[in-house]
Amino acid sequence: QVQLVESGGGLVQPGGSLKLSCAASGDSLDRYEVGWSRRIPGKERELIATLTTFHFEHYAQVAKGRATISRDNAKNMVFLQMNNLGPADSAIYYCHARLIGTTVSSWGQGTQVPVSS
């Protein structure tokens, strides 16, 4: 089963952008649908975006028009860029991967992104 480690979190000013990376090990990501979710304090975890092995992208409404998910299978990595952040985007962001044809999913430990001036 793949192991995932996020990086790139940290303080972002309102109106700024986040650029997160997720490094995978233990298996090849080209067999996984990958995605990003987040947990805002006091709220349920919510999906941000997913990307299939055929590079089909899906974005949640909260991310449409300002987020881009991408993957580099050669480097076994997944990326998320999201622009025009506001304080409501302050959250712990998680990378996840689902082995295609199964319900088996792996999650990273999360990376915190506070949005504040």
Backbone bond lengths (Angstrom), bond angles and torsions (degrees), N, CA, C in turn:
res aa  C-N    CA-C-N  psi(-1)  N-CA   C-N-CA  omega(-1)  CA-C   N-CA-C  phi
1 Q - - - 1.448 - - 1.526 108.69 -
2 V 1.310 115.63 141.10 1.447 119.96 -175.27 1.520 111.03 -73.26
3 Q 1.326 116.44 144.54 1.464 122.70 172.49 1.523 108.39 -108.15
4 L 1.332 115.69 142.16 1.456 121.19 -173.45 1.517 110.47 -125.95
5 V 1.322 116.46 138.21 1.460 121.96 177.33 1.518 109.03 -133.61
6 E 1.330 115.68 119.24 1.463 120.78 179.11 1.524 110.86 -86.95
7 S 1.308 115.05 155.23 1.467 121.74 172.96 1.518 108.37 -151.87
8 G 1.328 114.41 165.86 1.463 119.44 176.34 1.503 114.68 103.26
9 G 1.332 117.29 -0.85 1.453 119.17 178.04 1.518 111.74 -72.72
10 G 1.306 115.21 174.26 1.458 120.54 -179.19 1.514 110.01 141.06
11 L 1.317 114.71 175.30 1.462 121.25 -175.42 1.527 111.50 -64.37
12 V 1.317 114.56 132.86 1.460 121.69 176.12 1.525 107.92 -125.47
13 Q 1.297 116.55 137.26 1.459 119.47 177.01 1.524 110.14 -80.56
14 P 1.319 117.24 149.98 1.467 119.82 176.65 1.524 111.15 -52.49
15 G 1.315 114.73 135.30 1.457 120.58 -176.27 1.515 113.60 88.75
16 G 1.319 116.55 -8.46 1.455 120.59 -179.01 1.517 112.59 -86.06
17 S 1.325 115.12 -169.11 1.456 121.60 -175.42 1.518 110.98 -127.69
18 L 1.309 115.18 154.79 1.460 119.97 169.89 1.528 108.31 -112.56
19 K 1.310 114.58 145.86 1.458 121.62 175.16 1.520 106.63 -133.83
20 L 1.305 115.06 104.81 1.457 120.67 -175.85 1.522 110.16 -108.18
21 S 1.307 114.65 147.88 1.454 121.82 176.51 1.513 108.87 -122.97
22 C 1.309 115.22 152.73 1.453 121.58 178.08 1.521 107.59 -137.86
23 A 1.315 115.64 117.07 1.461 121.20 -179.74 1.514 109.67 -99.44
24 A 1.307 115.80 131.46 1.458 121.39 -179.31 1.523 110.75 -106.91
25 S 1.320 115.20 147.63 1.463 121.01 174.92 1.515 108.74 -145.22
26 G 1.307 115.40 160.42 1.451 120.34 176.18 1.516 114.53 92.76
27 D 1.316 117.03 -15.63 1.456 122.01 178.17 1.517 107.57 -166.50
28 S 1.315 115.14 165.51 1.458 120.17 -179.50 1.524 110.03 -89.18
29 L 1.335 116.43 128.63 1.458 120.92 -177.79 1.521 113.45 -66.95
30 D 1.325 117.62 -13.35 1.474 117.75 -177.61 1.522 111.98 -70.40
31 R 1.327 116.84 -2.54 1.466 121.63 175.17 1.520 111.78 -104.19
32 Y 1.341 116.51 9.30 1.457 120.74 -173.12 1.524 112.25 -126.51
33 E 1.325 114.35 142.53 1.458 120.13 162.24 1.526 105.99 -82.10
34 V 1.326 117.23 132.39 1.462 120.06 -175.16 1.521 109.98 -115.92
35 G 1.313 115.60 162.58 1.455 118.82 -178.90 1.513 112.35 -166.51
36 W 1.318 113.84 172.42 1.461 123.12 175.06 1.527 108.38 -128.67
37 S 1.311 114.55 139.38 1.458 121.86 173.37 1.517 107.64 -133.65
38 R 1.322 115.79 172.11 1.456 118.34 176.78 1.519 109.92 -145.38
39 R 1.329 113.66 157.59 1.456 120.05 174.65 1.520 108.44 -123.74
40 I 1.317 114.16 113.12 1.465 120.30 174.81 1.516 107.60 -85.82
41 P 1.328 118.26 136.39 1.466 120.36 -178.66 1.515 112.47 -50.22
42 G 1.344 116.25 128.48 1.450 121.03 178.19 1.504 114.88 83.53
43 K 1.332 116.52 1.14 1.462 119.89 -178.85 1.515 110.88 -125.01
44 E 1.329 114.58 166.89 1.453 120.04 175.89 1.526 109.99 -72.16
45 R 1.318 115.14 154.71 1.460 119.88 175.33 1.522 109.22 -64.14
46 E 1.325 117.53 138.21 1.456 120.51 -178.90 1.525 110.76 -128.10
47 L 1.319 113.78 145.08 1.452 120.63 179.48 1.526 109.68 -74.76
48 I 1.337 115.63 139.71 1.453 121.85 174.89 1.529 109.75 -102.30
49 A 1.315 116.37 -53.92 1.458 120.08 -175.30 1.518 110.67 -161.89
50 T 1.317 115.67 154.39 1.462 121.55 172.52 1.526 109.41 -133.45
51 L 1.314 114.79 159.05 1.462 121.83 -178.78 1.518 108.11 -143.67
52 T 1.322 116.05 120.78 1.455 119.34 -176.74 1.531 111.02 -82.36
53 T 1.316 114.22 174.99 1.459 119.88 177.83 1.530 111.26 -68.04
54 F 1.331 116.69 -18.93 1.468 120.93 175.61 1.520 111.80 -95.24
55 H 1.333 115.83 13.13 1.464 122.78 175.90 1.527 112.86 67.65
56 F 1.336 116.83 26.92 1.452 120.12 172.23 1.517 107.91 -83.11
57 E 1.333 116.30 125.55 1.453 121.73 -177.15 1.529 110.62 -100.91
58 H 1.314 114.69 139.93 1.460 121.22 173.15 1.521 108.30 -129.70
59 Y 1.323 115.43 133.93 1.463 120.11 179.24 1.515 110.45 -123.54
60 A 1.320 115.29 137.84 1.452 120.09 171.34 1.531 109.31 -68.93
61 Q 1.317 115.78 157.63 1.460 120.26 -176.33 1.526 111.40 -55.34
62 V 1.317 116.88 -36.62 1.461 121.70 -176.99 1.527 111.52 -65.31
63 A 1.330 116.13 -18.85 1.461 119.73 -175.39 1.531 113.40 -111.12
64 K 1.321 117.50 -13.72 1.463 120.45 -175.05 1.515 111.72 -58.40
65 G 1.313 115.44 132.39 1.453 121.28 176.86 1.514 114.90 85.61
66 R 1.334 117.85 -8.02 1.459 118.93 -179.44 1.520 113.22 -137.61
67 A 1.333 117.67 4.34 1.457 120.38 -179.65 1.523 109.97 -126.85
68 T 1.322 114.50 150.24 1.453 121.01 174.17 1.524 108.71 -137.56
69 I 1.307 115.95 123.96 1.464 121.41 173.84 1.517 107.76 -103.50
70 S 1.307 116.06 141.18 1.457 120.01 179.44 1.522 109.27 -147.54
71 R 1.311 115.25 166.66 1.461 120.02 -179.84 1.517 109.04 -142.66
72 D 1.300 115.05 151.35 1.459 122.52 174.35 1.523 105.86 -128.68
73 N 1.301 115.44 94.87 1.466 118.97 -175.52 1.522 111.60 -65.53
74 A 1.316 117.02 -30.42 1.461 119.48 179.77 1.531 110.85 -64.58
75 K 1.339 115.74 -34.89 1.466 120.33 178.85 1.522 111.59 -95.96
76 N 1.331 116.35 -2.79 1.469 121.15 -179.47 1.527 111.44 59.03
77 M 1.323 115.32 47.93 1.456 120.18 -175.97 1.525 111.54 -135.22
78 V 1.326 113.74 156.01 1.463 122.47 176.98 1.523 106.84 -128.51
79 F 1.323 115.77 147.85 1.459 120.15 -176.39 1.528 110.08 -133.24
80 L 1.318 113.92 152.97 1.462 120.52 172.60 1.517 108.42 -137.31
81 Q 1.316 115.73 126.71 1.452 120.55 169.06 1.520 107.72 -118.78
82 M 1.322 115.67 134.04 1.457 120.64 177.78 1.514 108.38 -138.58
83 N 1.306 114.79 131.73 1.458 121.49 -172.74 1.521 111.70 -107.99
84 N 1.308 114.04 169.32 1.461 122.14 174.90 1.532 111.61 53.33
85 L 1.306 115.18 52.23 1.457 120.31 -177.96 1.514 111.16 -74.86
86 G 1.324 114.13 148.36 1.456 121.24 173.49 1.512 109.79 -127.51
87 P 1.325 117.39 171.98 1.468 119.76 179.55 1.531 112.96 -53.92
88 A 1.321 117.98 -29.41 1.471 120.73 179.43 1.519 112.72 -68.10
89 D 1.310 117.22 -13.03 1.461 121.74 176.94 1.522 113.05 -88.62
90 S 1.318 116.88 -2.29 1.463 120.51 177.18 1.522 109.13 -62.10
91 A 1.315 116.78 123.21 1.457 120.00 -174.18 1.520 110.00 -170.91
92 I 1.305 114.58 171.41 1.455 120.85 165.86 1.520 106.62 -93.91
93 Y 1.315 116.32 125.80 1.458 122.30 -176.73 1.526 109.19 -102.78
94 Y 1.319 115.05 133.01 1.461 122.08 -175.90 1.521 110.95 -120.18
95 C 1.300 114.95 138.39 1.458 122.19 170.37 1.529 107.72 -94.33
96 H 1.327 116.80 143.73 1.460 119.41 176.81 1.524 110.18 -145.68
97 A 1.316 114.32 160.59 1.462 120.05 -177.44 1.524 109.12 -146.65
98 R 1.323 115.61 135.00 1.471 121.28 179.08 1.516 109.44 -117.25
99 L 1.306 116.21 123.74 1.458 121.27 178.04 1.541 108.67 -63.16
100 I 1.309 117.06 122.71 1.471 120.05 -175.49 1.525 110.61 -60.56
101 G 1.317 114.09 141.04 1.459 120.37 -178.71 1.513 113.66 82.90
102 T 1.320 117.09 2.70 1.465 121.37 -179.75 1.525 109.54 -136.79
103 T 1.322 114.46 174.79 1.469 120.03 172.32 1.520 110.45 -105.54
104 V 1.310 116.53 13.39 1.469 121.28 -178.08 1.516 109.55 -79.10
105 S 1.330 116.36 120.21 1.447 121.68 -178.90 1.518 111.05 -124.62
106 S 1.313 114.63 148.47 1.465 121.68 173.96 1.516 108.36 -119.68
107 W 1.320 115.14 147.58 1.466 121.29 -179.44 1.522 109.24 -129.18
108 G 1.308 114.65 145.08 1.452 119.67 171.25 1.513 110.40 -79.52
109 Q 1.326 115.10 177.74 1.465 119.97 -176.89 1.520 112.04 -83.65
110 G 1.332 116.48 -11.34 1.455 120.59 177.41 1.512 112.71 95.62
111 T 1.314 114.72 152.64 1.452 121.31 175.28 1.522 107.79 -134.54
112 Q 1.319 115.61 133.10 1.461 120.59 -172.81 1.518 111.11 -85.79
113 V 1.317 114.96 135.27 1.459 121.25 177.61 1.529 108.24 -129.68
114 P 1.324 116.68 98.14 1.464 119.30 172.37 1.527 109.14 -87.01
115 V 1.324 115.79 140.24 1.466 120.83 177.93 1.528 107.07 -116.20
116 S 1.304 114.59 111.78 1.456 119.22 -174.68 1.513 110.04 -160.98
117 S 1.318 115.13 151.49 1.464 119.51 174.12 1.517 110.36 -92.38
